[in-house]
Amino acid sequence: MHPNPTFRNEDRTLHEALIEEIGFGMVFAQTSDGPRVAHTPLLSTGDGAVQFHIARGNALTRYLTGQEALIVVNGPDAYVSPRWYADQRQVPTWNYVALELQGPVRRMAPEGLTGLLDALAARHESRIEGEPWTRAKTDPATYDKLLGAIVGFEMEVRAWRPTFKLSQNKPAEDRAQVAAALEAHGSPSLATLMRSLAP
């Protein structure tokens, strides 16, 4: 989390929406072999927990149960040029959105993992045109074999640490110019957030 409180945001609904929209993150934990990370799809339960799954062979799998872990969700980000400020005698920076979640992790039962996978598929299939894929279209033996290759986990989120660095520390004129420049240079999502969230 960025140390400047100007870049904090306490809107839990927005944090949940970020998890929903991005749908992917990194899980970090300390192990006896040193710190490790896994990249994984994420699903918020809406009641303070986040579910995910990782490969059974991943170095984190055998350590996560009962461990305190950190999940990071990265939102849109982009370079900000000093050329976009009224006073250009400044330095380059980076605008970005990130959410850190911390809490204890428990291993899910097989039926919980199946529910997680069904929910993830349903959510992402709904974003694609055409008839959605469901596990009913997969041979049960093949599905069970693949299911055995992953492990489901759930984090009870006890700390939400968001950073929404959107030029809030700059004058309104500069923020407007930066948003317009970001939109013109391929970062419309960040520009939209700047316009809707920055003061």
C-alpha positions as CSV (number, residue, x, y, z in Angstrom):
1,M,0.0,0.0,0.0
2,H,1.3,3.5,-0.9
3,P,2.3,5.4,2.3
4,N,0.6,8.6,1.2
5,P,-3.0,8.5,2.7
6,T,-4.1,10.7,-0.2
7,F,-4.1,7.6,-2.4
8,R,-6.2,5.5,0.0
9,N,-9.8,4.5,-0.7
10,E,-12.1,3.0,1.9
11,D,-15.0,2.1,-0.4
12,R,-15.4,-1.7,0.2
13,T,-17.9,-1.9,-2.6
14,L,-15.3,-0.6,-5.0
15,H,-12.7,-3.0,-3.7
16,E,-15.2,-5.9,-4.3
17,A,-15.9,-4.6,-7.8
18,L,-12.1,-4.5,-8.5
19,I,-11.8,-8.2,-7.6
20,E,-14.9,-9.0,-9.7
21,E,-13.6,-7.0,-12.7
22,I,-10.0,-8.1,-12.6
23,G,-10.7,-11.6,-11.4
24,F,-7.0,-12.5,-11.1
25,G,-4.3,-11.9,-8.5
26,M,-1.2,-13.1,-6.8
27,V,-1.0,-15.0,-3.5
28,F,2.1,-14.5,-1.4
29,A,3.2,-16.5,1.7
30,Q,6.4,-17.2,3.6
31,T,7.5,-20.9,3.5
32,S,10.4,-22.8,5.0
33,D,12.0,-22.5,1.5
34,G,11.6,-18.7,1.5
35,P,8.8,-16.4,0.2
36,R,6.7,-17.9,-2.6
37,V,3.9,-16.5,-4.9
38,A,1.2,-18.2,-6.9
39,H,-0.9,-16.5,-9.7
40,T,-4.5,-17.5,-9.6
41,P,-8.1,-16.6,-10.5
42,L,-10.0,-15.0,-7.5
43,L,-13.6,-15.1,-6.4
44,S,-14.9,-12.9,-3.6
45,T,-17.6,-14.5,-1.5
46,G,-19.0,-11.0,-0.8
47,D,-18.9,-11.6,3.0
48,G,-15.2,-11.0,3.7
49,A,-13.5,-14.0,2.1
50,V,-11.7,-14.6,-1.2
51,Q,-11.4,-18.0,-2.8
52,F,-8.8,-19.3,-5.2
53,H,-7.1,-22.4,-6.4
54,I,-3.6,-23.4,-7.3
55,A,-1.8,-26.4,-8.8
56,R,-1.3,-29.2,-6.4
57,G,2.4,-29.2,-7.4
58,N,2.8,-25.5,-6.6
59,A,5.4,-24.8,-3.9
60,L,2.8,-22.9,-1.9
61,T,0.2,-25.6,-1.8
62,R,1.6,-27.6,1.2
63,Y,2.2,-24.4,3.3
64,L,-1.0,-22.3,2.9
65,T,-3.4,-24.1,5.2
66,G,-3.5,-22.2,8.5
67,Q,-1.0,-19.7,7.3
68,E,-1.3,-15.9,7.1
69,A,-1.1,-14.9,3.4
70,L,-1.2,-11.8,1.2
71,I,-3.3,-11.5,-2.0
72,V,-2.5,-8.7,-4.4
73,V,-4.9,-7.6,-7.2
74,N,-3.5,-5.2,-9.7
75,G,-5.8,-2.9,-11.5
76,P,-5.0,-0.5,-14.4
77,D,-1.7,1.3,-14.4
78,A,0.2,3.7,-16.6
79,Y,3.2,6.0,-16.9
80,V,2.5,9.7,-16.3
81,S,4.7,12.2,-18.2
82,P,5.6,15.6,-16.7
83,R,4.7,17.0,-20.1
84,W,1.1,16.6,-19.2
85,Y,1.3,19.1,-16.3
86,A,0.9,22.8,-16.6
87,D,4.3,23.2,-14.9
88,Q,6.6,20.6,-16.5
89,R,9.4,21.1,-14.1
90,Q,8.5,17.9,-12.3
91,V,9.4,14.2,-12.5
92,P,7.7,11.2,-14.2
93,T,5.5,9.0,-12.0
94,W,3.1,6.1,-12.3
95,N,-0.6,6.1,-11.7
96,Y,-2.1,2.7,-10.6
97,V,-4.7,0.8,-8.7
98,A,-3.8,-2.1,-6.4
99,L,-5.5,-3.9,-3.6
100,E,-3.7,-5.9,-0.9
101,L,-5.7,-8.4,1.1
102,Q,-4.3,-10.2,4.2
103,G,-5.6,-12.9,6.3
104,P,-5.5,-16.6,7.3
105,V,-6.1,-19.3,4.7
106,R,-7.9,-22.5,5.0
107,R,-8.1,-25.4,2.5
108,M,-11.4,-26.0,0.9
109,A,-13.2,-29.4,0.7
110,P,-13.6,-30.9,-2.7
111,E,-17.2,-29.8,-3.1
112,G,-16.2,-26.3,-2.2
113,L,-13.5,-26.4,-4.9
114,T,-16.1,-27.6,-7.4
115,G,-18.4,-24.8,-6.5
116,L,-15.6,-22.3,-6.9
117,L,-14.7,-23.6,-10.3
118,D,-18.4,-23.5,-11.4
119,A,-18.8,-20.0,-10.2
120,L,-15.6,-18.8,-11.9
121,A,-16.6,-20.4,-15.2
122,A,-20.1,-19.0,-15.0
123,R,-18.8,-15.5,-14.3
124,H,-16.3,-15.4,-17.1
125,E,-18.4,-17.4,-19.6
126,S,-21.1,-14.7,-19.2
127,R,-18.7,-12.2,-20.7
128,I,-18.2,-14.2,-23.9
129,E,-20.8,-14.3,-26.7
130,G,-22.5,-17.6,-27.5
131,E,-23.5,-20.6,-25.5
132,P,-21.6,-20.8,-22.2
133,W,-19.3,-23.7,-21.4
134,T,-20.2,-25.7,-18.3
135,R,-18.5,-28.8,-16.8
136,A,-21.4,-30.9,-18.1
137,K,-19.6,-30.6,-21.5
138,T,-16.5,-32.4,-20.1
139,D,-16.2,-36.1,-19.7
140,P,-16.6,-36.7,-15.9
141,A,-13.5,-38.9,-15.6
142,T,-11.4,-36.2,-17.3
143,Y,-12.9,-33.5,-15.1
144,D,-12.2,-35.5,-11.9
145,K,-8.6,-36.1,-13.0
146,L,-8.1,-32.4,-13.7
147,L,-9.8,-31.5,-10.4
148,G,-7.4,-33.7,-8.5
149,A,-4.5,-31.6,-9.9
150,I,-5.6,-28.4,-8.1
151,V,-6.3,-27.4,-4.5
152,G,-8.9,-24.8,-3.4
153,F,-8.3,-22.3,-0.7
154,E,-10.3,-19.5,1.1
155,M,-8.8,-16.5,2.8
156,E,-10.7,-14.8,5.6
157,V,-9.7,-11.2,4.7
158,R,-8.8,-9.3,7.9
159,A,-7.0,-6.4,6.3
160,W,-8.0,-4.5,3.1
161,R,-5.2,-2.2,1.9
162,P,-6.1,-0.3,-1.2
163,T,-4.0,2.1,-3.3
164,F,-5.8,4.3,-5.8
165,K,-3.0,6.5,-7.0
166,L,-4.8,8.8,-9.5
167,S,-3.0,12.1,-9.3
168,Q,-5.0,13.2,-6.3
169,N,-2.0,15.2,-5.1
170,K,-2.1,17.4,-8.3
171,P,-4.2,20.4,-9.1
172,A,-7.6,19.8,-10.9
173,E,-6.2,21.2,-14.2
174,D,-3.3,18.8,-14.1
175,R,-5.5,15.8,-13.2
176,A,-7.8,16.6,-16.2
177,Q,-4.8,16.9,-18.5
178,V,-3.3,13.6,-17.3
179,A,-6.7,11.8,-17.7
180,A,-7.0,13.1,-21.2
181,A,-3.5,12.1,-22.1
182,L,-3.9,8.6,-20.6
183,E,-7.1,8.1,-22.6
184,A,-5.3,9.2,-25.8
185,H,-2.4,6.9,-25.1
186,G,-4.3,3.7,-24.5
187,S,-5.2,3.8,-20.8
188,P,-9.0,4.6,-20.9
189,S,-9.8,2.6,-17.8
190,L,-7.3,4.5,-15.7
191,A,-8.6,7.8,-17.2
192,T,-12.2,6.9,-16.2
193,L,-11.1,6.1,-12.7
194,M,-9.3,9.4,-12.4
195,R,-12.4,11.3,-13.5
196,S,-14.7,9.4,-11.2
197,L,-12.7,8.9,-8.1
198,A,-10.1,11.7,-7.8
199,P,-11.4,14.8,-5.9
